[in-house]
Amino acid sequence: MVLDETCTEETCHGSSICVSLSTKSFCVCPEGYYYNDSDCNQGRTFPGIITLLWELSGLDDKTSVNYQNLHFTIVDLIGSAFANDPTFGQAVILSLQTFEAARSEMRSEGQVSVTVTSIFSKSSTITLEEVSKAIKNEAEKEGFSYEEENPCELSGCKNTSEDCSDGFQCECKTGLARPYPLSFCSVCSSDCNKKANKQCIKDPDNLLPECQCLPDYTTTKEGTCQKCAFGYSGVGCKDNYILIFTVVCVIIVALLVASVIGLIVLFRSNRRKKNGEEDSLISRDFNDMRLETTGFGKPASSTGSLFPKVKPRIPRIQSNEKSNPYADLNFPRSMPARDY
């Protein structure tokens, strides 16, 4: 229901709220409900994403003319796709994201992704495939694209074989709960608290909150949160700088210990060599002293023998003939003259 006026106290009824745009307004109900006949009605939801090129200025302000034009372009497109289906209730824009495209200074156009949900009456028998096909055909006429989303992601239900289009009957995901009986699983469960090492995170880019482990904790297979392993920290234990720092320190210490051990080995080796030389000198001096005491000289350097070599004298063998003791004398062979 679209009103050609801004919101007043009497604009919307039941549990709905009024949303003001630039010059118009509309009524929106809690998740899983659509506004019709001045009341909120329980329905079946089919989410999807429409992507198109659009003027980016003012899209962050719901009261701007540009946002109002985009809003009714999307809502009217889905309304046209199901114009002949009496079970169609309402199309609701859940969120949008903008992406600046390569453009010149004269243009401010970019890509816009709009998450929208199509709500049908609870008695509708339409399927997800039929909804996706109808919206895709209508979007292609305008040059847009459409991709269906899993209804379980919108309603916070576990992704099982059951139909999550009825988000009031499905089983909630771990960590999520229903704020009241006939509602989506749109809030964190009561056990998502600090005592269980958990926290509830609401990301603006996501439709539903998420129950996460506290920083320095990680999720186990049983769904509990336990302390990070040694060396890891941060959200989801993804930071390993402590482990890297520890490994580097261990390597440095190992290198230092190896260096110290090498110096000790080198010092002892040099000392052992020096002691060996000293022992050799002492032994040599001691041997010299023993030689001097016993009366022997130093061994010859050429032979290295401890005892000196003695050259023996071999006696001549003498013949039986008597030698003339005067034969070798240089006397004249003549007899001396008489002196008388």
DAFEN-V153787 format. One record per residue. N is the residue number from 1. RES is the residue in three letters. PSI is psi in whole degrees, 0 to 359 (none if undefined). Layout:
BEGIN
N;RES;PSI
N;RES;PSI
END
This chain:
BEGIN
1;MET;123
2;VAL;133
3;LEU;139
4;ASP;46
5;GLU;164
6;THR;171
7;CYS;143
8;THR;178
9;GLU;335
10;GLU;12
11;THR;307
12;CYS;157
13;HIS;174
14;GLY;220
15;SER;12
16;SER;163
17;ILE;157
18;CYS;136
19;VAL;120
20;SER;137
21;LEU;211
22;SER;304
23;THR;355
24;LYS;175
25;SER;167
26;PHE;163
27;CYS;137
28;VAL;141
29;CYS;172
30;PRO;164
31;GLU;134
32;GLY;359
33;TYR;153
34;TYR;152
35;TYR;124
36;ASN;140
37;ASP;44
38;SER;32
39;ASP;163
40;CYS;131
41;ASN;138
42;GLN;137
43;GLY;187
44;ARG;133
45;THR;142
46;PHE;99
47;PRO;159
48;GLY;176
49;ILE;125
50;ILE;127
51;THR;134
52;LEU;165
53;LEU;133
54;TRP;158
55;GLU;129
56;LEU;336
57;SER;133
58;GLY;359
59;LEU;343
60;ASP;0
61;ASP;113
62;LYS;345
63;THR;3
64;SER;156
65;VAL;322
66;ASN;318
67;TYR;319
68;GLN;319
69;ASN;318
70;LEU;317
71;HIS;310
72;PHE;338
73;THR;316
74;ILE;313
75;VAL;317
76;ASP;326
77;LEU;313
78;ILE;323
79;GLY;323
80;SER;326
81;ALA;331
82;PHE;34
83;ALA;332
84;ASN;11
85;ASP;109
86;PRO;346
87;THR;353
88;PHE;133
89;GLY;301
90;GLN;151
91;ALA;130
92;VAL;128
93;ILE;124
94;LEU;317
95;SER;168
96;LEU;151
97;GLN;143
98;THR;146
99;PHE;118
100;GLU;128
101;ALA;166
102;ALA;118
103;ARG;164
104;SER;176
105;GLU;341
106;MET;351
107;ARG;146
108;SER;29
109;GLU;146
110;GLY;179
111;GLN;136
112;VAL;129
113;SER;118
114;VAL;119
115;THR;120
116;VAL;149
117;THR;134
118;SER;124
119;ILE;129
120;PHE;164
121;SER;157
122;LYS;332
123;SER;357
124;SER;144
125;THR;9
126;ILE;148
127;THR;167
128;LEU;321
129;GLU;320
130;GLU;320
131;VAL;314
132;SER;317
133;LYS;317
134;ALA;317
135;ILE;322
136;LYS;316
137;ASN;319
138;GLU;323
139;ALA;323
140;GLU;331
141;LYS;330
142;GLU;359
143;GLY;18
144;PHE;172
145;SER;154
146;TYR;135
147;GLU;127
148;GLU;151
149;GLU;157
150;ASN;121
151;PRO;334
152;CYS;329
153;GLU;328
154;LEU;319
155;SER;350
156;GLY;22
157;CYS;158
158;LYS;139
159;ASN;85
160;THR;189
161;SER;347
162;GLU;160
163;ASP;113
164;CYS;2
165;SER;335
166;ASP;85
167;GLY;358
168;PHE;347
169;GLN;343
170;CYS;167
171;GLU;130
172;CYS;152
173;LYS;158
174;THR;127
175;GLY;353
176;LEU;159
177;ALA;169
178;ARG;132
179;PRO;332
180;TYR;163
181;PRO;305
182;LEU;74
183;SER;169
184;PHE;166
185;CYS;79
186;SER;5
187;VAL;161
188;CYS;147
189;SER;165
190;SER;336
191;ASP;4
192;CYS;81
193;ASN;175
194;LYS;329
195;LYS;326
196;ALA;13
197;ASN;38
198;LYS;163
199;GLN;152
200;CYS;121
201;ILE;129
202;LYS;105
203;ASP;126
204;PRO;333
205;ASP;350
206;ASN;148
207;LEU;330
208;LEU;151
209;PRO;169
210;GLU;132
211;CYS;114
212;GLN;160
213;CYS;152
214;LEU;159
215;PRO;143
216;ASP;15
217;TYR;155
218;THR;156
219;THR;135
220;THR;175
221;LYS;333
222;GLU;356
223;GLY;4
224;THR;170
225;CYS;126
226;GLN;161
227;LYS;146
228;CYS;152
229;ALA;161
230;PHE;132
231;GLY;352
232;TYR;152
233;SER;184
234;GLY;184
235;VAL;124
236;GLY;12
237;CYS;40
238;LYS;344
239;ASP;123
240;ASN;23
241;TYR;331
242;ILE;319
243;LEU;317
244;ILE;316
245;PHE;318
246;THR;316
247;VAL;317
248;VAL;317
249;CYS;319
250;VAL;318
251;ILE;317
252;ILE;315
253;VAL;319
254;ALA;319
255;LEU;319
256;LEU;316
257;VAL;318
258;ALA;321
259;SER;317
260;VAL;316
261;ILE;319
262;GLY;319
263;LEU;319
264;ILE;316
265;VAL;317
266;LEU;318
267;PHE;316
268;ARG;325
269;SER;315
270;ASN;322
271;ARG;321
272;ARG;321
273;LYS;319
274;LYS;318
275;ASN;325
276;GLY;318
277;GLU;319
278;GLU;318
279;ASP;322
280;SER;317
281;LEU;318
282;ILE;319
283;SER;321
284;ARG;316
285;ASP;323
286;PHE;320
287;ASN;321
288;ASP;319
289;MET;322
290;ARG;323
291;LEU;318
292;GLU;323
293;THR;322
294;THR;351
295;GLY;358
296;PHE;148
297;GLY;182
298;LYS;143
299;PRO;147
300;ALA;144
301;SER;333
302;SER;325
303;THR;335
304;GLY;16
305;SER;144
306;LEU;324
307;PHE;142
308;PRO;147
309;LYS;134
310;VAL;128
311;LYS;112
312;PRO;150
313;ARG;121
314;ILE;121
315;PRO;149
316;ARG;146
317;ILE;118
318;GLN;142
319;SER;169
320;ASN;342
321;GLU;139
322;LYS;130
323;SER;148
324;ASN;117
325;PRO;346
326;TYR;0
327;ALA;325
328;ASP;358
329;LEU;142
330;ASN;55
331;PHE;155
332;PRO;140
333;ARG;341
334;SER;156
335;MET;151
336;PRO;147
337;ALA;156
338;ARG;148
339;ASP;18
340;TYR;none
END
